[in-house]
Amino acid sequence: MMLKQCGRQELMIPVVVLQTIAANLGSMLTPIGNPQNLYLYGLAGKGIGEFIMWLLPYTIASALLLVISILLIKNKNEIICIEDTDSEAAHNTSVPRVMAYSVLFILALLVVARVLTWYILAAAVLITVLLLEKNVLAKADYALLLTFIGFFIFTGNMGRVESVAHFLAGIVNGRELEAGIITSQCISNVPAALLLSEFTDNIKNLAIGVNIGGLGTLIASMAS
């Protein structure tokens, strides 16, 4: 929308590509950065600091490569003029909403830190949204959510097929990084993390693989 307003549609593809890369690789640092990290963090049973150190080198390398890519975009510094438009988000923003969602964010961090149980947070989020912005629930992309539920059911079933389980156990062990990258291209990185984690104890390399594996095909990640 912003590129159309300033007449720079030729930057559409570079911007979208870089945004997708940033969303996938920029989210890999912390346990709450993306769904696969949250799952693998809980499975590994490691501390937050150790988990972050697993992925810190790759996050730094990704950030540097993104900066270089941005610097290489041609004519990005041309003077542009954007019309002033009233933002719907600005009208909908209020102090009570900001405070309520800030409290929910803190509760979410406490759940990740294993201080609170998840169902307390789930109930708090549902009640808060129903009270403050119940229309948000109607706007959610439930088709996308159902697609990923389908992925989870599929991967769970495949992992229980004896021949498939034997095959995966043979190729995953010792090749977690490569398996995570390749599998993500076919079934997305969150289901890939769920599926492959059943056949390895090397959660570190699997976490690196499924995070890098978010790049590639259109179904490699939710962000893509």
C-alpha positions in Angstrom: 0.0 0.0 0.0 2.8 2.4 0.9 4.7 1.6 -2.3 1.6 2.4 -4.4 1.1 5.6 -2.5 4.6 6.8 -3.3 4.6 5.5 -6.9 7.4 3.0 -6.3 5.7 -0.3 -7.4 9.0 -1.4 -9.0 10.3 -2.1 -5.5 7.3 -4.4 -4.7 9.1 -7.7 -5.3 12.4 -6.8 -3.6 10.6 -5.4 -0.5 8.3 -8.4 -0.2 11.2 -10.8 -0.6 13.3 -9.0 2.0 10.4 -8.8 4.4 9.8 -12.6 4.0 13.5 -13.3 4.7 13.5 -10.9 7.7 10.4 -12.5 9.1 11.8 -16.0 8.8 15.4 -15.3 9.9 14.7 -12.4 12.2 12.4 -14.5 14.3 14.8 -17.4 15.0 16.7 -15.9 17.9 14.3 -16.3 20.8 12.0 -19.1 22.0 8.9 -16.9 21.3 10.1 -15.7 17.9 8.2 -18.3 16.0 6.1 -21.4 16.6 8.7 -24.0 15.8 11.1 -22.3 18.3 8.5 -22.3 21.0 7.8 -26.0 20.5 11.5 -27.0 20.3 12.4 -24.9 23.3 9.9 -26.7 25.4 11.0 -30.1 24.0 14.7 -29.4 24.6 14.3 -28.4 28.2 17.2 -25.9 28.0 17.4 -22.4 29.5 16.5 -19.4 27.4 20.1 -18.2 27.4 21.4 -21.5 26.0 18.7 -21.6 23.4 19.5 -18.1 22.2 23.2 -18.9 21.9 22.4 -21.8 19.6 20.8 -19.4 17.1 22.7 -16.2 17.7 25.5 -16.7 15.1 22.9 -17.4 12.4 20.8 -14.4 13.4 23.8 -12.1 13.2 24.8 -13.4 9.9 21.3 -13.0 8.5 21.1 -9.4 9.8 24.3 -8.5 8.1 23.3 -10.1 4.8 19.9 -8.3 5.0 21.7 -4.9 5.5 24.0 -5.6 2.5 20.9 -6.6 0.4 19.2 -3.3 1.3 22.2 -1.3 0.5 22.3 -2.9 -3.0 18.8 -1.8 -3.9 19.0 0.8 -6.6 17.3 4.2 -6.4 16.0 3.6 -2.9 16.9 7.1 -1.7 14.9 9.1 -4.3 12.7 11.8 -2.8 9.1 10.6 -2.5 5.8 12.2 -1.5 3.2 10.3 0.4 -0.4 11.6 0.9 -1.5 11.9 4.5 -4.1 9.3 5.3 -5.9 8.6 8.5 -4.9 5.3 9.9 -7.6 3.0 11.1 -5.2 1.5 13.6 -4.7 5.0 15.1 -8.4 5.4 15.6 -8.6 2.0 17.3 -5.7 2.6 19.6 -6.5 3.5 23.2 -4.7 3.5 26.5 -6.8 0.7 28.0 -6.2 -1.6 25.0 -2.5 -0.9 25.1 -2.4 -1.7 28.8 -4.5 -4.8 28.5 -2.4 -6.2 25.7 0.8 -5.3 27.5 -0.4 -7.4 30.5 -1.1 -10.3 28.1 2.3 -10.0 26.6 3.9 -10.2 30.1 1.7 -13.2 30.9 2.9 -14.8 27.6 6.6 -14.3 28.7 5.8 -15.9 32.0 4.3 -19.0 30.2 7.5 -19.3 28.1 9.6 -19.0 31.3 7.5 -21.8 32.8 6.1 -19.7 35.6 2.4 -19.9 34.4 0.6 -22.7 32.7 -0.6 -22.1 29.1 -4.3 -22.5 29.6 -4.4 -19.6 32.0 -2.9 -17.4 29.3 -5.3 -18.8 26.7 -8.3 -18.0 28.8 -7.0 -14.5 29.6 -6.5 -13.8 25.9 -9.9 -15.1 24.8 -11.7 -13.1 27.5 -9.8 -9.9 26.8 -10.4 -10.1 23.1 -14.1 -10.8 23.6 -14.4 -7.8 25.8 -12.3 -5.3 23.9 -12.3 -6.3 20.2 -14.6 -9.3 19.6 -14.7 -8.5 15.8 -11.0 -9.5 15.6 -12.0 -13.1 16.1 -14.3 -12.9 13.0 -11.4 -11.5 10.9 -8.9 -14.3 11.6 -7.8 -16.4 8.6 -9.3 -19.6 9.8 -8.7 -21.3 6.4 -4.9 -20.8 7.0 -5.2 -22.2 10.5 -7.1 -25.2 9.3 -4.4 -25.8 6.6 -1.8 -26.0 9.3 -3.9 -28.2 11.5 -4.1 -30.5 8.5 -0.3 -30.4 8.2 0.0 -31.3 11.9 -2.5 -34.2 11.6 -0.7 -35.4 8.5 2.8 -35.3 10.0 1.5 -37.0 13.2 0.0 -39.8 11.2 3.0 -40.2 8.9 5.3 -40.5 11.9 3.2 -43.4 13.2 3.5 -45.4 9.9 6.2 -48.0 10.6 7.9 -47.9 7.2 7.9 -44.1 7.2 9.1 -43.9 10.8 12.0 -46.3 10.0 12.9 -44.3 6.9 12.9 -41.0 8.8 14.9 -42.4 11.7 17.6 -43.5 9.2 17.9 -40.2 7.4 17.4 -37.7 10.3 19.9 -39.0 12.8 23.1 -37.1 12.3 21.6 -35.0 9.5 19.1 -32.9 11.5 20.1 -29.6 9.8 19.8 -30.9 6.2 16.6 -32.8 7.0 15.0 -29.8 8.6 15.8 -27.6 5.6 14.5 -30.1 3.0 11.4 -31.2 4.9 10.3 -27.6 5.5 10.1 -27.0 1.7 7.4 -29.7 1.5 5.3 -29.4 4.6 6.4 -26.1 6.2 8.9 -25.6 9.0 6.5 -25.9 11.9 5.1 -29.3 11.0 8.6 -30.3 10.0 9.8 -29.5 13.5 7.0 -31.6 15.0 7.6 -34.5 12.7 11.4 -34.7 12.8 11.7 -34.1 16.5 10.4 -37.6 17.1 13.5 -39.1 15.5 16.4 -37.1 17.0 17.8 -35.8 20.3 19.8 -33.1 18.6 17.3 -30.3 19.0 20.0 -27.7 18.4 20.7 -28.7 14.8 17.0 -29.3 14.1 16.1 -25.8 15.3 18.7 -24.3 13.0 17.5 -26.4 10.1 13.8 -25.6 10.4 14.5 -21.9 10.8 16.7 -21.7 7.8 14.3 -24.0 6.0 11.6 -21.3 6.2 13.2 -19.8 3.1 12.5 -21.4 -0.2 9.1 -22.5 -1.4 5.8 -20.7 -0.7 4.8 -23.3 1.9 8.2 -23.4 3.6 6.9 -21.2 6.4 3.8 -19.4 7.7 5.5 -16.1 6.9 6.2 -17.1 3.3 
